Amino acid sequence: MGDLGAGLSHYHKQGFCSFHTPGHKGRQEFFIGLDFRGFDLTELPGLDMLHSPYGIIAKAQKRAAEIFGAEETFFLVNGGTVGNQAMFLALEDTADKRVAVERSSHRSVMSALVLSGLKPDYLLPIIHPDFNLPLGLDVKKQQISWQGLSACHVTYPSYYGTGFELSRLVDERTRLEFETPILVDQAHGSHYLGSLFPPSALKVGADLVLHSSHKTLSALTQSAMLHVQGSRVSRTRLRQSLEFLQSSSPSYLFLASLERAGEFALDSGRWECLREAVDELHRKVGTGFRILSGEDVGTYGIHTVDWSKILINTLPLGISAPRCVEYLREGFGIEPELWDEENILFMLGIGNTPEDIRWLTKGLESLIDFAPSVASRIIKKGVERLVPKILPLPRRILSPREAFFAHKHQIPLKQSLGHIVGETISPYPPGIPVVVMGEQMTQEVLDRLLTAGEGRWQGWDGFENQTIWIVEEG
């Protein structure tokens, strides 16, 4: 066995309790009867074709559309990334056109700007002062200029489970009588079915909706769905775009897991028992941490909160989040989805059990006892607020596409102030860019990159030697 296989084997044997993707959590029950060796096939007679489906794949996609409330559903085998990219490529008459995009979007949306050539009108999120994270969006204050807009692309919910008032955005489009497509990255809300969760973007009235079905449902990693309704986006162009972006040799294991994920998603009982355990977790440890909850609805641009995302801020404990994660991993085998210096996100999936959540509760209780002087450091919600660290939006000089194809060279990072950045740099997860190619380096962004430490970064070619690509000017 090579190093990669040995590394996977070693990790698996440690038996961590998963609060991260994928949503199936490695549970065999979702894959009973799925022969991983025998079903690793290609497009053979009787097995249909992903890019021109007419048989079993077509039937499976039709069934998925019925389950999730779409007119048509496309299975994706190259992850949610190609869903975001295909949305933009499917738009017509985009020459010199603009698209409204959240500045806190996933980096795949920024790559879609490169591929399509669309120029972004950024929608600015609201930074929650207790978490210092972009958790909300005030549609009313955005003042979107719909005239000449190719589309409006938004993220719902956020990585952390918060949702803005999407219905207001759809209503505004209708009131102003525009036919601008509303595209939604619902990657982290593929489980939004029934009354336990916020309404899906399809139900609210979006035109294209992306589900990363592997994140919270039972599909295999890299499996996703793109749902369509209405006629604002050409289905033909969408099919062509997906054919450009996706493999011509799709994994039938991925496709089969997507088919199953839809059926398992209908079992609301799996989530109901988790909800009870999460409520108990909030009751037991909610005074020791600042935990995002339903009480945050109506503040800082937050309209909905997904209870299956457990976001805690560790500042009340007086311990950094990385140290807390180390304590939970070593003492309890608990593996979170992500963390920064002061927040930890525990992500539930359809494969979690109430026992998992009770174990997390026990770990958090132990962490509170472990923390020094915790009783005197509790921050009472609504009484004491943290000072928000809001970074000014860097000025966009070039579109992402213009910056991508421009002549560039590397310079020392510390000398990059004022230059046009030539790469999109994101901490990963969550994959939200600190700076997008084509933007001008600001002092605030530079300070963050200079103090980046050992985090996991995507798109930063010179991370190790502290250099950065800039666009040649003049």
Buried (B, 14 or more C-beta within 10 A) or exposed (E): EEEEEEEEEEEEEEEBBBBBBBBBBEBEEBBEEBEEEEBEEEBEEEBBBBBEBEEBBBEBBBBBBEBBBBEBBBBBBBBBBBBBBBBBBBBEEBEEBBBBBBBBBBBBBBBBBBBBBBBBBBBBBBBBBBBBBBBBBBBEEBEBEBEEBBBBBBBBBBBBBBBBBBBBBBBBBEEEEBEBBBBBBBBBBBBBBEEBBBBBBBBBBBBBBBBBBBBBBBBBBBBBBBBBBEEBBEEEBBBBBBEEBBEEEBBBBBBBBBBBBBEBBEEBEBBEEBBEBBEBBBEBBBBBBBBBBEEBBEBBBBBBBBBBBBBBBBBBBEBBBBBBBEBBBEEBBBBBBBBBEBBBBBBBBBBBBBEBBBBBBBBBBBBBEBBEEBEEBBBEBEEEEBEBEBBEBBEBBBBBBBBBEBEBEBBEBEEBEEBBBBBBBBBBBBBBBBBBBBBBBBEBBBEBBEEBEEEEBBBBBBBEEEBBBBBEEE
